[in-house]
Amino acid sequence: MIAYFVMECAVDSRVPTYSGGLGILAGDTIQSFADLEVPAVGITLLWKNGFTMQKISNDGSQIDSVQEWDIEKYMQPTNIKIKIPIGGKDVTITAYKYLVESTAGDNEIDVYFLTPDVPENDPETRKICDRLYIEGGLTRLKQEIILGIGGYEMLKALNYRPFLYHINESHSALLIASLMKDMEDLNRVKSRVVFTTHTPIPAAFDKFEIKDVKNMLSGYCGEKVFNDIYMEKLEDKDELNLSWLAIKNAKNVVAVSRKHKFVSEHIFEGYKLKYVTNGIHHVKWTSPHHKMLFTKYIKGWEEDPDLLRGVSCIPDGDFVEAHILCKETLIETINSETDSSFIASDFTIGMAKRITHYKRNNLILANPDKLMDIAERKGNIQIVFAGKTHPADTDGLAMIKSIHDTAKYISSKTKKVKIAFLENYNIHKANIILSGVDLWLNNPTRPLEASGTSGMKASLNGVPNFSVLDGWWLEACLEGINGWGIGPRPAWTDLSYSDDIQDLNDIYGKLEFNILDLYYKNYSDYIKIMKMAASSIAPHFNTHRMVSEYVTDLYLTGIIMCYLEKEKGGVCDL
């Protein structure tokens, strides 16, 4: 069995236990585990008050509030309780179980959401896991002890005996201490751990003072275990970087795209990584209208996404009808929530994702006069924005205000360009936006896009991707055939940063001279690109393929090691 550990996990739009791509990927991965009958169990944290409930004020400020939800409406209490010592105090942890059912309804995967919110703990301890990513410092360290060590001990209490532990991002890396405590053999521990590193920016690497980590773990594993897994200097003698802890104690370390492999090898100097490019769950992210379309023309696509290469054979009329229905739903949503007055006949661009500095969410608005000039000469442009930023991310907050202020400026000048911002972005709204726009825009600073998956979801629904050539898009882009690239096509080993001005000029240039002319003057050719987006991307960039690669290229190593342990009289269950 695979134990899949992750800090956030998106299992349902109404369950606010995720904030962005990591959580969405986890939910899609577990769904494919269920569909492909991979023996697995999920471990994550129960975020009682979610990440952030987003409202945008009249002046463009993000107003943060908690996301209230009824836990027992969606999850079952296990009534199992364990105790782990954290900083000299016994902390009681329980778990709620969520069942992820396979698409066919014939298999299930258990996902356990851990929480210290039980009467046995004092009020301060009960609140440790209230908000996702909001707290830092020692509270974050306690959260990650509960996830890694608490998750390990909870699986034992629930009678699971995983043969392999999959650490996603480094948040759960301290489970390595639990493995070492039980196995007392570092090589055995390494053979049982797969570590996937994701976002290649400093904020993704949690770091804690060594003295704080030792103090928190002293009652659990003692100095010897800590020294064994800590090994030599892990970047800084006074600081523990959990990403370095994970990479040094895992047999297999994995990047999430081919480009990301080279970026990560530069960060983790001296280590060679494998890569498995991310994917999406193809059924989950297909619009209702496209589901009917695919079922009509491509029998068996739900079980085998490779069959979606047949999208190119769907009659244009039927294909466009599905897109129009999706677009009408999007326009209705926008006009009901904003005063933007979008219309279905106008070319519509989507930019919806977590809002933070390196994603450059507002880049297309950097020269609003140029954008208005393009629309005046080539045709109307509508842009829908959505996404949350961390309440403490000053750059992200400023970006939201910039979008608001620029939209106001443009609306005072012309009706040829319309801007809308949809509040409180979630899975439900993502489905509507991704399938309803005419073009999906993604322009993060290269090479910081580890993989990206939003463009995969758009392409699945026949929406061409217009993106920086980084992450997964560097593997998938066929220029002018299934979408368009932004900026130069870099070599795999090129780690130079993209230039804002160069990328902005490319965005405006391709909109003016390629994309808008196709849409307004030669729509039949635009349809070909839409169909190629789906038929060339959906068959490969999905979690069925991704999970299959994990099983064959990475998990089998753990299975073999586990089998050898069992042959020697070990306790591993296969």
C-alpha positions as CSV (number, residue, x, y, z in Angstrom):
1,M,0.0,0.0,0.0
2,I,1.1,3.6,-0.8
3,A,0.7,6.2,1.9
4,Y,0.2,9.5,0.2
5,F,1.0,12.5,2.4
6,V,0.1,16.0,1.5
7,M,-0.5,19.3,3.4
8,E,-3.6,20.2,1.5
9,C,-6.1,18.1,-0.4
10,A,-9.0,19.1,-2.7
11,V,-11.6,16.3,-2.5
12,D,-14.7,18.5,-2.9
13,S,-15.3,22.2,-3.9
14,R,-17.4,22.5,-0.7
15,V,-14.6,21.2,1.5
16,P,-12.1,24.1,1.9
17,T,-9.0,22.0,2.7
18,Y,-7.0,23.3,-0.2
19,S,-5.6,26.6,-1.5
20,G,-4.1,26.0,-4.9
21,G,-2.3,23.6,-7.2
22,L,-0.8,21.3,-4.7
23,G,-4.2,20.5,-3.2
24,I,-5.9,20.2,-6.5
25,L,-3.2,17.8,-7.8
26,A,-3.5,15.7,-4.6
27,G,-7.3,15.3,-5.1
28,D,-6.8,14.4,-8.8
29,T,-4.1,11.9,-8.0
30,I,-6.1,10.1,-5.3
31,Q,-9.1,10.0,-7.8
32,S,-6.8,8.2,-10.3
33,F,-5.6,5.9,-7.5
34,A,-9.2,4.9,-7.0
35,D,-9.9,4.5,-10.8
36,L,-6.8,2.4,-11.4
37,E,-7.2,0.4,-8.2
38,V,-3.8,1.4,-6.9
39,P,-3.7,0.3,-3.2
40,A,-3.3,3.7,-1.5
41,V,-4.3,5.7,1.5
42,G,-4.3,9.5,1.8
43,I,-3.1,11.5,4.8
44,T,-3.6,15.2,5.2
45,L,-4.7,17.8,7.7
46,L,-8.3,18.9,8.6
47,W,-8.4,22.7,8.2
48,K,-11.3,23.6,10.3
49,N,-11.5,27.2,9.0
50,G,-10.0,26.6,5.5
51,F,-7.6,29.0,3.8
52,T,-9.4,32.3,3.1
53,M,-12.9,33.3,2.2
54,Q,-12.3,36.1,-0.4
55,K,-14.3,39.2,-0.8
56,I,-13.1,42.2,-2.9
57,S,-14.0,45.6,-1.5
58,N,-15.1,48.6,-3.6
59,D,-11.5,49.9,-3.6
60,G,-10.0,46.6,-4.8
61,S,-8.8,45.3,-1.5
62,Q,-9.0,41.6,-0.6
63,I,-11.0,41.1,2.6
64,D,-10.0,37.9,4.4
65,S,-12.4,35.8,6.5
66,V,-12.6,32.2,7.6
67,Q,-14.3,29.5,5.5
68,E,-16.9,27.9,7.7
69,W,-18.1,24.4,6.8
70,D,-19.8,21.4,8.4
71,I,-17.1,18.7,8.7
72,E,-19.4,15.8,9.6
73,K,-21.6,16.5,6.5
74,Y,-18.8,15.3,4.3
75,M,-16.6,13.1,6.5
76,Q,-16.9,10.3,9.0
77,P,-15.3,10.6,12.4
78,T,-13.0,7.5,13.0
79,N,-13.1,8.0,16.8
80,I,-9.5,6.8,16.8
81,K,-7.3,8.9,19.0
82,I,-3.5,8.8,19.3
83,K,-1.1,10.8,21.4
84,I,2.2,12.2,20.3
85,P,4.5,14.4,22.4
86,I,5.2,17.8,20.9
87,G,7.5,20.1,22.8
88,G,7.1,18.3,26.1
89,K,3.3,18.1,25.9
90,D,1.2,15.1,24.9
91,V,-1.1,16.1,22.0
92,T,-4.1,14.0,21.2
93,I,-5.0,13.7,17.5
94,T,-8.0,12.1,15.8
95,A,-8.9,11.6,12.2
96,Y,-11.9,12.0,10.0
97,K,-12.3,9.7,6.9
98,Y,-13.3,10.9,3.5
99,L,-14.0,8.2,0.8
100,V,-12.9,9.0,-2.7
101,E,-15.0,6.8,-5.0
102,S,-13.8,5.7,-8.4
103,T,-15.4,7.1,-11.5
104,A,-17.0,3.7,-12.2
105,G,-18.2,3.4,-8.5
106,D,-16.5,0.1,-8.0
107,N,-13.5,1.1,-5.8
108,E,-12.7,3.5,-3.0
109,I,-9.7,5.2,-1.5
110,D,-9.7,6.3,2.1
111,V,-8.3,9.8,2.9
112,Y,-7.7,10.7,6.5
113,F,-7.9,14.3,7.7
114,L,-6.0,14.7,11.0
115,T,-6.9,17.2,13.7
116,P,-5.9,18.1,17.3
117,D,-9.3,19.7,17.8
118,V,-10.5,17.4,20.6
119,P,-11.5,18.0,24.2
120,E,-8.4,16.3,25.6
121,N,-6.2,19.2,24.3
122,D,-6.0,22.7,25.7
123,P,-7.7,25.6,23.7
124,E,-4.4,26.7,22.1
125,T,-3.5,23.2,20.9
126,R,-7.0,22.6,19.5
127,K,-6.5,25.6,17.2
128,I,-3.2,24.5,15.6
129,C,-4.8,23.3,12.4
130,D,-7.5,26.0,12.1
131,R,-6.2,27.8,9.0
132,L,-4.3,26.5,6.1
133,Y,-1.0,28.3,5.5
134,I,-2.0,31.3,7.6
135,E,0.3,30.6,10.5
136,G,4.1,30.3,10.4
137,G,6.8,29.8,12.9
138,L,6.3,27.2,15.7
139,T,2.6,26.8,14.8
140,R,3.6,25.7,11.3
141,L,6.2,23.3,12.8
142,K,3.5,21.8,15.0
143,Q,1.2,21.4,12.0
144,E,3.9,19.5,10.1
145,I,4.7,17.3,13.1
146,I,1.0,16.4,13.3
147,L,1.0,15.7,9.5
148,G,4.2,13.7,9.3
149,I,4.6,12.0,12.6
150,G,0.9,12.1,13.6
151,G,0.0,10.7,10.2
152,Y,2.5,7.9,10.5
153,E,1.3,6.9,13.9
154,M,-2.4,7.3,12.9
155,L,-1.9,4.8,10.0
156,K,-0.4,2.3,12.5
157,A,-3.4,2.8,14.9
158,L,-5.8,2.2,11.9
159,N,-3.9,-1.0,11.1
160,Y,-2.4,0.2,7.8
161,R,1.0,-1.2,7.0
162,P,2.2,0.9,4.0
163,F,5.2,-0.4,2.0
164,L,6.0,3.1,0.8
165,Y,5.5,6.7,1.9
166,H,5.0,9.4,-0.7
167,I,5.9,12.8,0.6
168,N,4.5,15.6,-1.5
169,E,6.3,18.9,-0.9
170,S,8.3,18.7,2.3
171,H,5.5,19.5,4.8
172,S,5.3,15.9,6.0
173,A,9.1,15.2,5.9
174,L,9.3,14.6,9.6
175,L,7.6,11.2,9.1
176,I,11.2,10.1,8.2
177,A,11.9,10.4,12.0
178,S,9.1,7.9,12.6
179,L,10.4,5.5,10.1
180,M,13.9,5.7,11.5
181,K,12.6,5.3,15.1
182,D,10.9,2.0,14.0
183,M,13.4,0.6,11.5
184,E,16.7,1.8,12.9
185,D,18.3,1.4,9.5
186,L,18.7,4.5,7.3
187,N,19.0,2.5,4.1
188,R,15.7,0.7,4.8
189,V,14.1,4.1,5.5
190,K,15.3,5.6,2.2
191,S,14.0,2.7,0.2
192,R,10.5,3.3,1.6
193,V,10.3,7.0,0.8
194,V,9.4,8.9,-2.4
195,F,9.7,12.6,-2.3
196,T,8.1,14.9,-4.9
197,T,9.4,18.5,-4.8
198,H,7.0,21.1,-6.3
199,T,7.3,24.9,-6.4
200,P,10.9,25.9,-6.9
201,I,10.8,29.1,-4.8
202,P,12.1,29.8,-1.3
203,A,8.6,30.1,0.2
204,A,7.9,26.5,-0.6
205,F,10.8,25.3,1.5
206,D,9.9,25.3,5.2
207,K,12.8,26.0,7.5
208,F,13.0,25.8,11.3
209,E,15.6,26.5,13.9
210,I,17.4,23.2,14.8
211,K,16.9,23.9,18.5
212,D,13.1,24.3,18.0
213,V,12.8,21.0,16.1
214,K,14.9,19.1,18.7
215,N,12.8,20.6,21.5
216,M,9.5,19.6,19.7
217,L,10.7,16.1,18.9
218,S,12.7,15.3,22.1
219,G,9.8,13.4,23.7
220,Y,9.1,11.3,20.6
221,C,12.3,10.1,19.1
222,G,15.3,11.4,21.0
223,E,18.7,12.8,19.9
224,K,20.0,9.6,18.2
225,V,17.1,9.3,15.7
226,F,17.3,13.0,14.9
227,N,21.0,12.9,14.3
228,D,20.7,9.8,12.1
229,I,18.2,11.4,9.7
230,Y,19.8,14.9,10.1
231,M,23.1,13.5,9.0
232,E,25.6,16.2,8.0
233,K,24.9,19.9,7.5
234,L,21.5,20.4,5.8
235,E,22.2,23.8,4.2
236,D,22.8,25.6,7.5
237,K,24.0,24.3,10.9
238,D,21.4,26.2,12.9
239,E,18.5,25.6,10.6
240,L,16.6,22.6,9.4
241,N,15.3,22.8,5.8
242,L,12.6,20.2,5.4
243,S,13.1,19.9,1.7
244,W,16.8,19.0,2.2
245,L,15.8,16.6,5.0
246,A,13.4,14.8,2.5
247,I,15.9,14.7,-0.4
248,K,18.7,13.3,1.7
249,N,16.4,10.5,3.1
250,A,14.5,9.4,0.1
251,K,15.6,6.7,-2.4
252,N,13.6,8.4,-5.2
253,V,13.3,12.2,-5.6
254,V,10.9,13.4,-8.2
255,A,10.3,16.6,-10.1
256,V,7.0,17.4,-11.7
257,S,8.1,18.2,-15.3
258,R,11.1,17.7,-17.4
259,K,12.1,21.3,-17.1
260,H,11.5,21.3,-13.4
261,K,14.0,18.4,-13.1
262,F,16.8,20.7,-14.2
263,V,15.7,23.6,-12.1
264,S,15.5,21.4,-9.0
265,E,18.9,19.8,-9.6
266,H,20.3,23.3,-9.6
267,I,18.6,23.9,-6.3
268,F,19.6,20.6,-4.8
269,E,23.1,20.6,-6.0
270,G,24.7,17.2,-6.2
271,Y,21.5,15.2,-6.4
272,K,20.0,13.7,-9.6
273,L,16.2,13.7,-9.8
274,K,13.7,11.8,-11.8
275,Y,10.7,13.5,-13.2
276,V,7.0,12.6,-13.7
277,T,5.1,15.4,-15.4
278,N,1.9,16.3,-13.6
279,G,-1.5,15.7,-15.0
280,I,-5.2,16.3,-14.3
281,H,-8.1,13.9,-13.7
282,H,-9.7,14.0,-17.1
283,V,-13.2,13.1,-16.0
284,K,-13.3,15.5,-13.1
285,W,-12.3,18.5,-15.2
286,T,-14.4,17.9,-18.3
287,S,-17.4,20.2,-18.5
288,P,-20.9,18.6,-18.5
289,H,-21.4,19.6,-22.1
290,H,-18.0,18.0,-23.2
291,K,-18.8,14.9,-21.2
292,M,-21.9,14.4,-23.3
293,L,-19.9,15.2,-26.5
294,F,-17.1,12.8,-25.7
295,T,-19.5,10.0,-24.7
296,K,-21.3,10.4,-28.0
297,Y,-18.2,10.2,-30.2
298,I,-15.5,8.5,-28.1
299,K,-16.7,5.4,-26.3
300,G,-14.6,4.4,-23.3
301,W,-12.9,7.8,-22.8
302,E,-13.7,7.8,-19.1
303,E,-11.7,4.6,-18.5
304,D,-8.9,5.3,-21.0
305,P,-8.1,9.0,-21.6
306,D,-5.7,8.0,-24.4
307,L,-8.8,7.7,-26.5
308,L,-9.3,11.4,-26.4
309,R,-6.9,11.7,-29.3
310,G,-10.2,11.0,-31.2
311,V,-11.4,14.5,-30.4
312,S,-10.0,15.7,-33.7
313,C,-12.6,13.5,-35.5
314,I,-15.6,15.2,-33.7
315,P,-17.7,17.3,-36.2
316,D,-16.9,21.0,-35.9
317,G,-20.6,21.9,-35.4
318,D,-21.0,19.6,-32.4
319,F,-17.7,20.7,-30.9
320,V,-18.5,24.4,-31.2
321,E,-21.9,23.9,-29.7
322,A,-20.4,22.4,-26.6
323,H,-18.1,25.3,-26.3
324,I,-20.9,27.8,-26.8
325,L,-22.9,26.2,-24.0
326,C,-19.9,26.4,-21.7
327,K,-19.3,30.0,-22.6
328,E,-22.9,31.0,-22.0
329,T,-22.6,29.5,-18.5
330,L,-19.5,31.5,-17.9
331,I,-21.0,34.8,-19.2
332,E,-24.1,34.3,-17.0
333,T,-21.9,33.7,-14.0
334,I,-19.8,36.8,-14.6
335,N,-22.8,39.0,-15.2
336,S,-24.6,37.8,-12.2
337,E,-21.6,38.4,-9.9
338,T,-20.2,41.6,-11.4
339,D,-21.3,44.6,-13.4
340,S,-19.0,43.9,-16.3
341,S,-21.7,43.2,-18.9
342,F,-19.8,40.5,-20.8
343,I,-21.4,39.2,-24.1
344,A,-21.0,35.7,-25.5
345,S,-19.9,36.8,-29.0
346,D,-16.8,38.6,-27.8
347,F,-13.3,37.0,-27.5
348,T,-12.8,36.0,-23.9
349,I,-9.5,35.4,-22.1
350,G,-9.2,33.6,-18.7
351,M,-6.5,34.2,-16.1
352,A,-7.5,32.4,-12.9
353,K,-5.0,31.0,-10.4
354,R,-3.4,31.7,-7.1
355,I,-2.3,35.3,-7.1
356,T,1.3,35.9,-6.2
357,H,4.3,37.9,-7.5
358,Y,6.0,35.2,-9.7
359,K,2.7,34.3,-11.5
360,R,2.5,37.9,-12.9
361,N,-1.3,37.6,-12.9
362,N,-1.8,41.2,-14.1
363,L,0.9,41.3,-16.8
364,I,-1.5,41.6,-19.7
365,L,-2.8,44.8,-18.1
366,A,0.7,46.4,-17.9
367,N,0.0,48.7,-20.9
368,P,-3.8,49.2,-20.9
369,D,-3.7,51.8,-23.7
370,K,-1.9,49.3,-26.0
371,L,-4.5,46.6,-25.1
372,M,-7.3,49.0,-25.9
373,D,-5.7,50.0,-29.2
374,I,-5.4,46.3,-30.2
375,A,-9.1,45.7,-29.4
376,E,-10.1,48.9,-31.3
377,R,-8.4,47.6,-34.5
378,K,-8.8,43.8,-34.1
379,G,-12.0,43.1,-32.1
380,N,-13.4,43.2,-28.7
381,I,-11.5,41.6,-25.8
382,Q,-13.0,40.4,-22.5
383,I,-10.7,39.2,-19.7
384,V,-12.0,37.3,-16.6
385,F,-9.6,37.2,-13.6
386,A,-10.0,35.0,-10.5
387,G,-7.7,33.8,-7.7
388,K,-6.9,34.3,-4.0
389,T,-3.8,35.6,-2.5
390,H,-2.4,34.8,1.0
391,P,-3.7,37.5,3.4
392,A,-0.1,38.4,4.2
393,D,1.2,38.5,0.6
394,T,1.6,42.2,0.0
395,D,2.6,41.7,-3.6
396,G,-0.5,39.5,-4.2
397,L,-2.7,42.0,-2.5
398,A,-1.3,44.8,-4.6
399,M,-1.8,42.8,-7.7
400,I,-5.5,42.4,-7.0
401,K,-5.8,46.1,-6.4
402,S,-3.9,46.8,-9.6
403,I,-6.3,44.6,-11.6
404,H,-9.3,46.4,-10.0
405,D,-7.8,49.9,-10.7
406,T,-6.8,49.1,-14.3
407,A,-10.3,47.6,-15.0
408,K,-11.8,50.9,-13.7
409,Y,-9.5,52.9,-15.9
410,I,-10.3,50.9,-19.0
411,S,-14.0,51.0,-18.4
412,S,-13.8,54.8,-18.3
413,K,-12.2,54.9,-21.7
414,T,-13.8,52.2,-23.9
415,K,-16.3,49.3,-24.1
416,K,-14.0,47.4,-26.5
417,V,-12.1,45.9,-23.5
418,K,-14.0,44.5,-20.5
419,I,-12.5,43.2,-17.3
420,A,-14.1,41.1,-14.6
421,F,-12.8,39.7,-11.4
422,L,-14.7,36.7,-9.8
423,E,-14.3,36.5,-6.1
424,N,-13.6,33.4,-4.0
425,Y,-12.1,31.1,-6.7
426,N,-12.6,27.4,-6.0
427,I,-13.0,24.1,-7.9
428,H,-16.6,24.9,-9.0
429,K,-15.7,28.3,-10.5
430,A,-12.6,26.9,-12.0
431,N,-14.7,24.4,-14.0
432,I,-16.9,27.2,-15.3
433,I,-14.0,29.5,-16.3
434,L,-11.7,26.9,-17.7
435,S,-14.3,25.5,-20.1
436,G,-16.0,28.8,-21.0
437,V,-13.2,31.1,-22.1
438,D,-11.8,31.2,-25.6
439,L,-8.2,31.4,-24.6
440,W,-6.4,30.4,-21.4
441,L,-3.6,32.8,-20.3
442,N,-0.7,31.8,-18.1
443,N,2.4,33.9,-17.8
444,P,4.5,33.1,-14.7
445,T,8.2,34.1,-14.5
446,R,10.3,31.4,-16.2
447,P,11.7,29.0,-14.8
448,L,9.5,29.1,-11.7
449,E,6.5,27.2,-13.1
450,A,7.3,23.7,-11.7
451,S,4.6,22.2,-13.9
452,G,1.2,23.9,-13.9
453,T,-2.0,22.1,-14.6
454,S,-4.6,24.8,-15.3
455,G,-3.8,24.9,-19.0
456,M,-4.2,21.1,-19.2
457,K,-7.8,21.5,-17.8
458,A,-8.6,24.3,-20.3
459,S,-7.1,22.2,-23.2
460,L,-9.2,19.2,-22.2
461,N,-12.3,21.3,-22.9
462,G,-11.0,22.6,-26.2
463,V,-9.6,25.9,-24.9
464,P,-6.2,26.7,-26.4
465,N,-3.4,27.5,-23.9
466,F,-1.4,30.7,-24.3
467,S,1.5,30.3,-21.9
468,V,5.1,30.9,-21.0
469,L,7.2,28.1,-22.3
470,D,8.0,26.6,-18.9
471,G,6.9,23.6,-16.9
472,W,4.5,21.2,-18.7
473,W,3.9,23.6,-21.6
474,L,7.5,23.4,-22.7
475,E,6.8,19.7,-23.3
476,A,3.3,20.1,-24.9
477,C,3.3,23.3,-27.0
478,L,3.0,23.0,-30.7
479,E,3.1,26.7,-31.7
480,G,0.0,27.8,-33.6
481,I,-1.3,24.2,-33.7
482,N,-2.5,23.4,-30.2
483,G,-1.9,26.8,-28.6
484,W,0.8,29.5,-28.4
485,G,3.9,30.1,-26.4
486,I,4.9,33.4,-24.6
487,G,8.6,34.4,-24.9
488,P,11.5,32.3,-26.4
489,R,11.6,28.6,-26.2
490,P,14.5,27.9,-23.7
491,A,16.8,24.9,-23.6
492,W,16.0,22.4,-20.9
493,T,19.1,23.4,-19.0
494,D,18.5,27.2,-19.5
495,L,17.7,28.5,-16.0
496,S,17.6,32.2,-16.9
497,Y,14.6,34.3,-15.9
498,S,12.1,35.5,-18.4
499,D,11.9,39.3,-19.1
500,D,8.6,41.1,-18.3
501,I,8.9,43.5,-21.2
502,Q,9.8,40.8,-23.7
503,D,6.9,38.6,-22.6
504,L,4.4,41.4,-22.5
505,N,5.4,42.4,-26.1
506,D,4.9,38.7,-27.1
507,I,1.5,38.6,-25.5
508,Y,0.3,41.8,-27.3
509,G,2.0,40.8,-30.6
510,K,0.4,37.3,-30.8
511,L,-3.0,38.6,-29.7
512,E,-2.9,41.3,-32.4
513,F,-1.4,39.5,-35.3
514,N,-2.3,35.8,-34.7
515,I,-5.0,35.0,-32.2
516,L,-7.6,37.7,-32.7
517,D,-7.4,37.6,-36.5
518,L,-8.1,33.8,-36.3
519,Y,-11.0,34.2,-33.9
520,Y,-12.8,37.1,-35.7
521,K,-11.8,36.5,-39.3
522,N,-11.1,32.7,-39.7
523,Y,-12.9,31.0,-36.9
524,S,-12.9,27.6,-38.8
525,D,-9.1,27.6,-38.3
526,Y,-9.5,28.6,-34.7
527,I,-11.7,25.6,-34.2
528,K,-8.9,23.4,-35.5
529,I,-6.6,24.7,-32.8
530,M,-9.3,24.2,-30.2
531,K,-9.7,20.5,-31.3
532,M,-5.9,20.0,-31.4
533,A,-5.6,21.4,-27.9
534,A,-7.9,18.6,-26.6
535,S,-6.7,15.8,-28.9
536,S,-2.9,16.4,-28.5
537,I,-2.9,17.3,-24.8
538,A,-5.6,15.4,-22.9
539,P,-4.4,11.8,-23.9
540,H,-1.0,12.4,-22.2
541,F,-1.3,15.1,-19.5
542,N,-3.6,13.3,-17.2
543,T,-3.3,11.7,-13.7
544,H,-4.0,8.2,-15.1
545,R,-0.7,8.4,-17.1
546,M,1.0,10.2,-14.2
547,V,0.0,7.6,-11.6
548,S,1.0,4.7,-13.9
549,E,4.4,6.2,-14.2
550,Y,4.7,6.6,-10.5
551,V,3.7,2.9,-10.1
552,T,6.1,1.5,-12.7
553,D,9.0,3.8,-12.3
554,L,9.0,4.6,-8.6
555,Y,6.6,2.6,-6.4
556,L,7.8,-0.8,-7.6
557,T,11.2,-0.1,-6.0
558,G,9.4,0.1,-2.6
559,I,7.4,-3.0,-3.4
560,I,10.5,-5.0,-4.2
561,M,12.3,-3.8,-1.0
562,C,9.2,-4.7,1.0
563,Y,9.0,-8.1,-0.5
564,L,12.6,-8.8,0.4
565,E,11.9,-7.6,4.0
566,K,9.0,-10.0,4.2
567,E,11.1,-12.8,3.0
568,K,13.5,-12.1,5.8
569,G,10.7,-12.2,8.3
570,G,9.9,-8.5,8.3
571,V,6.5,-7.0,9.1
572,C,5.7,-5.4,5.8
573,D,2.3,-6.3,4.3
574,L,2.0,-6.5,0.6
